[in-house]
Amino acid sequence: MIYFDNASTTQLTEPVLEAVYKALREDYANPSSLHSEGFRTEKLMNRARRQIAAALKVNADEIYFTSGGTEANNTAVLGAARAARRRGMHLITDEIEHPSVTDSFKQLEEEGFEVTYLKTDEMGYISPEALKEAVREDTVLVSLMHVNNEVGTVRDIAALCAAVKAANPSCLFHTDCVQSFGKHPIPVCADAVTVSGHKIHAPKGVGALYIKKGSNIKSLHFGGGQEKGFRPGTENTASIIGFGLAAELAAKDMAVNRDRVKAVKDTLLRALDGLDGVYVNGDRENGSPYILNLSFEGIKGEVLLHALENEGIYIATGSACSSRIKKKKKIVDLLIDGRGENNIRLSFSELNTPEEAERTADVIKKTVPVLRRFRPR
Ligand SMILES: Cc1ncc(COP(=O)(O)O)c(C=O)c1O
């Protein structure tokens, strides 16, 4: 099998698998229990907190564990806006965010907030100047993602954050770093950052929200005192322990992994160069090496996906989370109208090889002319 769907989720690496297994087998006590076994689990969980904080270059007491990126995004957007509603009711985001961000803003519109959805350029960038102009005195929250999950555009988060703060220093800046954490350096500038475990070889169902000390985000949950009462509920300790290790390993090997992944993406692009009617969506030159989004003239993305699947190659036509939301306009169509229907997303990890890229390119080059010949008129 060739697995090129790593932006949807990744395989656990051996060390992470072992750490999770050990935690499930041996370190299963409740971290809130008062006995020594509970204390041991708590210590392991707090080590994971430190590992994630170190990867983000922030303090461990600014990390709150969640059930994943979706919950962290929901919490950041809803919690920040609701906490600030007396100061202002204006919010800013853009059109190509993950649904866990976009739909949180839609909810806030129903609660009376006014939302500006910034337009991006054809690659998914937002200009800091346009952002600065959009920020008002009553703007209380801006949320813009770092690496786009569908086309891999890498935004200059430091410049965007600086633009917001220049226009309104008390406006909270949140960024969804689910696709960049452990893969791209994340500048320490935002007030809140979302990360998720399963994109970096940790289990699914665990994530974290960084909240800069002093930032006001209202909790969405009620119950016990876990996570300083901000995110109550017995912690998913084994997955948290795995997430901590995965974050440490990803941070340590970031440069090496990126080179490896880049070799895979470059091989694929080079091998497809002669093929007619193929377009790269996003930024071909400076996009994330982890994501390659292509449109093939005259072929539906889904048809190509299944043709590749028949050859043991697993890819996507967009984000897994959006695949069940049929009525929304596809992100790729928001960038360039008409490209969405014909697009596929290949996403890589350091476990992939250039040989896999070559084999995939061969299959694409063999399959595309056949599919074009037999396409329904
Ligand atoms: C950019 C982005 N944000 C948020 C999420 C949601 O993360 P999770 O699957 O951990 O809920 C994803 C998942 O694909 C993502 O790609």
The ligand as a MOL file (V3000), in Angstrom:
LIG
                    3D

  0  0  0     0  0            999 V3000
M  V30 BEGIN CTAB
M  V30 COUNTS 16 16 0 0 0
M  V30 BEGIN ATOM
M  V30 1 C -6.4440 22.5510 9.5060 0
M  V30 2 C -7.2150 21.6180 10.3820 0
M  V30 3 N -7.8130 22.0840 11.4760 0
M  V30 4 C -8.4940 21.2920 12.3110 0
M  V30 5 C -8.6250 19.9460 12.0630 0
M  V30 6 C -9.4130 19.0890 13.0030 0
M  V30 7 O -8.5490 18.3290 13.8180 0
M  V30 8 P -9.0710 16.9950 14.5110 0
M  V30 9 O -9.1980 15.9650 13.4220 0
M  V30 10 O -7.9940 16.6680 15.5040 0
M  V30 11 O -10.3570 17.3070 15.1580 0
M  V30 12 C -8.0400 19.4030 10.9110 0
M  V30 13 C -8.2020 17.9790 10.5850 0
M  V30 14 O -8.1200 17.5620 9.4630 0
M  V30 15 C -7.2940 20.2550 10.0550 0
M  V30 16 O -6.7090 19.7970 8.9570 0
M  V30 END ATOM
M  V30 BEGIN BOND
M  V30 1 1 1 2
M  V30 2 1 2 3
M  V30 3 2 2 15
M  V30 4 2 3 4
M  V30 5 1 4 5
M  V30 6 1 5 6
M  V30 7 2 5 12
M  V30 8 1 6 7
M  V30 9 1 7 8
M  V30 10 2 8 9
M  V30 11 1 8 10
M  V30 12 1 8 11
M  V30 13 1 12 13
M  V30 14 1 12 15
M  V30 15 2 13 14
M  V30 16 1 15 16
M  V30 END BOND
M  V30 END CTAB
M  END
